[in-house]
Amino acid sequence: EQRVARQMTTNELANVSTPGFKRSFEAALLPIKVDGPGFSTRMQPQSQTTDNINLKPGNMMATGNDLDIAMNKQAVMGVITDDGVLAFTRRGDLKLTATGALENGAGHLIRGQAGGPITIPPGFKVSINDDGSVYATNPAQAGPAAPVLIDRILMRDASTTPLDRRNDGLFQVAGKPPGTDIAATAGAPLPSLTAKTLEASNVNALEVMVKLMEQSRSFEQQVNVIKQSKDADEAGASMMKPA
């Protein structure tokens, strides 16, 4: 458990400067039923290591770049994984591939409401509205160019949906098969984004460094306890040897 917590802390420290990176809750207390006579309704808390995503927003940084977006509140953006299923992220440093597909800085294709990747015609200028609508304008068109709606970025409100971190760093619905969509919550506001803005990581570098030092000290203390137990055992064994 401590090894996993240390790996998570090291990962957070390595992603201090990654746009939209989210910290994780390292451990959770789960109620475990106690079996045995007289314990039919008794529950006992047990610590379990988890990688649940902490969606606390990071600082917003205005960039002026048309392809930079930041999710508002606890919204997440849908992307297409390498194996073709739906996953989620907060990383919004978008760019266009050589084929015109919209992807973020990690190379994940942005998923549209239509279900596939969002593709922009060659040479068109892109603009993104707060509701996730992606428009393209042909700068070569004579006269005033009318923006054309290409698709709308798939966004979901994750304020009431626990998310786990996948091996590739993306988010998925906790306890559900990969590719599971986030169910809409009745009465919840529609998710939105802020254009020409990037969200910084919500990792506090100083806090994580202190945590890493505490974990190192805890490991050293455990090693010392094991060593002292070994020394005491060897001393006891030597006293029992015949003269």
Steps between C-alpha positions, in 0.01 A plus 500: 500500500780742590684411180194595292456825696865589438464431126193724487682779685799475264264512201334815636837669547599411142178660366510831689527687167262279297186695393182363655678232707300386804618364831363176641358394833763252615288301742141457607331342800258229394250328732575129519246258648632302796397135482457267794260434789346819636634715216220475243459878474844615608716702257867580531683777311789384284748713310527431128732664251312665213574730208180704508535830317490824697322743264585812697562765230851633443592859421368638171756650261384717208709417192317670212545180295181407311559129565560522876200413718443447873214300651282697743412372849517118496438439131710248308559465127455181302791359302559186296760261642755305298271196521204703372287538816374809679706649782516843663756769571538863609802568278397764248815600310347409166666484160431369150664188361630477144161359397303780672389299804474687830717355778649619828863532606508136612400383149146392591236565233215725617161329476201686363134466593455310175714220644816527293806723488461867408663573164558847355522561121854589384586870523195596707527718811355346818303667778344333805200629695438464874247220438764297314376582149787485250472738205721522193540803274653500152739798490531469123128562448418826324307746714393438862563134580217330689614257774391142439408276794720189479401318818471552874759376748364221718493639855358343814436623855700276735408675826301197621686225312820350651777461243804272498829557318578264213850372425530760221416786741144552375191476721225239498188442709601325822385140529370486142639337183731712281306723261204555737345845453412731790126505557332840493372630834148637497494874566877537482635796298642421160880467503690785342854612419702819482657565160855632445590384850691211655449347842816437699558183701329496841817355656671711765871428450598593857224287651596200288870538587415500872283190451783325314740576785251366754461179301879461487528547877221250558680244284826557690322452833352171383842379384645593841223309679573191290873534568446541875271196505765298315773613745280412799424159351870430435588614854238269648621209291860552610396502868334161457812337360671254740817631658 
